[in-house]
Structure formats: structure tokens, C-alpha cells
Amino acid sequence: MTPADLATAPTATWLKQLHAAGVPAREVVTDLAALPQDPALSPYFTHDGYARPTPPWSFS
């Protein structure tokens, strides 16, 4: 693989190769407004008319 190949390979190609090698990887999200709709991240948001991060703590 040449440096040009490394720079131009699509994200899906990299994720497939990294996961096959046992390396955890995730696509970089640059649109912060899209985070609450991401299936992997949606559970970490509270959706009540707007999305906001769910705190990692709770009180009982």
C-alpha cells in the first residue's frame, strides 16, 4: 500500500480492516448536531424535545 492509497482509502475500508485486525475504531464525527441521531451514541442523550447529554451519575 502506498502513502497515496493510505490517504485516499474510504473510511469504510479502514474500519473493515481495523476491525478485522481486532483494533477498535470509529468514524470521526465532525457534525456535532448529528451525534444524538447516531445509533451508537443515542443512548447517551436524553431526547425530550431536544437532545442533551445524559449525565453519567444518578441520585437515589
BAFI-3210 file (N, C-alpha, C; in Angstrom, 3 decimals, decimal comma, padded with zeros to 6 digits):
// residues 60
n [1|2|3|4|5|6|7|8|9|10|11|12|13|14|15|16|17|18|19|20|21|22|23|24|25|26|27|28|29|30|31|32|33|34|35|36|37|38|39|40|41|42|43|44|45|46|47|48|49|50|51|52|53|54|55|56|57|58|59|60]
n.u [000,855|000,585|001,560|-000,283|-002,463|-003,107|-003,981|-006,224|-008,051|-011,382|-013,350|-014,936|-013,466|-011,150|-012,272|-013,262|-010,868|-009,444|-011,179|-011,188|-008,617|-008,819|-008,723|-010,179|-012,207|-013,588|-015,593|-014,765|-016,758|-017,810|-019,903|-021,508|-024,193|-025,287|-024,711|-026,657|-028,369|-026,915|-026,786|-025,077|-024,451|-026,750|-028,063|-026,767|-027,811|-030,447|-033,676|-035,940|-037,709|-035,534|-032,097|-029,849|-026,814|-026,776|-026,306|-023,590|-024,180|-026,307|-028,919|-030,191]
n.v [-001,180|002,157|005,513|007,271|005,571|005,083|007,606|008,018|005,982|004,958|005,637|003,446|001,279|001,401|001,024|-001,588|-003,064|-002,459|-003,426|-006,128|-006,755|-006,655|-004,213|-001,651|000,810|003,886|005,978|009,376|011,942|014,937|016,641|017,908|018,190|015,925|013,871|012,985|011,447|009,303|005,844|004,449|006,306|007,510|006,456|007,840|010,290|012,435|012,607|014,868|016,658|018,113|017,316|016,333|015,745|012,824|012,695|010,976|010,161|009,329|009,933|008,595]
n.w [000,000|-000,853|000,230|-000,949|-001,341|001,301|002,090|000,539|000,789|001,480|004,444|005,273|004,303|005,875|008,454|008,221|007,797|010,153|012,179|011,468|012,170|014,846|016,052|017,813|016,381|015,160|013,118|012,632|013,832|012,620|012,595|015,074|015,666|014,634|016,361|018,387|016,796|016,029|016,073|017,837|019,758|020,625|022,994|025,002|025,197|026,253|025,104|024,874|023,375|022,694|022,247|024,756|026,538|028,525|031,946|033,605|036,140|038,942|041,359|044,346]
ca.u [000,000|001,388|001,008|-001,486|-003,550|-003,473|-004,670|-007,452|-008,969|-012,572|-013,484|-015,472|-012,357|-010,311|-012,989|-013,303|-009,534|-009,094|-011,995|-010,700|-007,360|-009,102|-008,455|-011,414|-012,125|-014,871|-015,510|-014,775|-017,972|-017,494|-021,169|-021,956|-025,657|-025,662|-024,388|-027,808|-029,013|-026,020|-027,299|-024,140|-024,350|-028,088|-028,405|-026,093|-028,514|-031,841|-034,440|-037,221|-037,923|-034,202|-031,135|-028,809|-026,068|-027,275|-025,214|-023,185|-024,447|-027,725|-029,134|-031,289]
ca.v [000,000|003,376|006,623|007,788|004,635|005,323|008,886|008,097|004,877|005,432|005,293|002,082|000,344|001,405|000,412|-003,036|-003,610|-002,322|-004,358|-007,475|-006,931|-006,580|-002,857|-000,878|002,060|004,552|007,114|010,679|012,709|016,361|017,373|017,639|018,098|014,575|012,899|012,328|010,514|008,171|004,714|004,056|007,352|007,965|006,161|008,759|011,567|012,490|013,187|015,373|017,863|018,470|016,322|016,829|014,592|012,222|012,665|009,619|009,923|009,328|010,089|007,755]
ca.w [000,000|-000,966|001,014|-001,623|-001,019|002,696|002,210|-000,252|001,072|002,187|005,864|005,419|004,069|007,077|009,574|007,976|008,030|011,569|012,950|011,159|012,907|016,278|016,538|017,903|015,629|014,917|012,211|013,291|013,559|012,662|012,734|016,444|015,685|014,211|017,407|019,021|015,881|015,805|016,857|018,894|020,775|021,020|024,397|025,909|025,118|026,668|023,994|025,358|022,599|022,222|022,733|025,662|027,086|029,750|032,928|033,987|037,557|039,348|042,790|044,803]
c.u [000,897|000,811|-000,252|-002,684|-004,047|-004,323|-006,021|-008,431|-010,176|-012,629|-013,955|-014,385|-011,483|-011,006|-013,023|-011,949|-009,144|-009,879|-011,550|-009,411|-007,568|-008,842|-009,784|-011,241|-013,520|-014,625|-015,566|-016,030|-017,622|-018,740|-021,748|-023,473|-026,125|-025,428|-025,614|-028,524|-028,157|-026,490|-026,379|-024,091|-025,694|-028,440|-027,782|-026,685|-029,930|-032,597|-035,812|-037,505|-036,631|-033,257|-030,124|-028,085|-026,706|-026,120|-024,849|-023,498|-025,961|-027,785|-030,298|-031,644]
c.v [001,238|004,466|007,214|006,889|004,873|006,578|008,900|006,960|005,403|004,925|003,858|001,031|000,241|000,718|-001,107|-003,670|-003,555|-003,298|-005,797|-007,783|-006,853|-005,218|-002,097|000,469|002,596|005,710|008,418|011,434|014,190|017,227|017,054|017,521|016,702|013,532|012,242|011,330|009,285|007,008|004,292|005,064|007,812|007,633|007,120|010,161|011,410|013,223|013,618|016,719|018,420|017,425|016,991|015,617|014,123|012,165|011,221|009,288|009,883|009,439|009,204|008,079]
c.w [000,000|-000,058|000,382|-001,342|000,409|002,845|001,520|-000,002|001,845|003,635|006,057|005,220|005,304|008,250|009,426|008,281|009,506|012,429|012,713|011,914|014,422|016,889|016,626|017,197|015,385|013,971|013,012|012,864|013,691|012,803|014,112|016,546|015,303|015,313|018,032|018,117|015,602|016,676|018,001|020,031|021,320|022,472|025,411|025,884|025,624|025,568|024,521|024,688|022,046|022,799|023,641|026,234|028,391|030,752|033,299|035,438|037,793|040,856|043,195|046,244]
res [m|t|p|a|d|l|a|t|a|p|t|a|t|w|l|k|q|l|h|a|a|g|v|p|a|r|e|v|v|t|d|l|a|a|l|p|q|d|p|a|l|s|p|y|f|t|h|d|g|y|a|r|p|t|p|p|w|s|f|s]
***
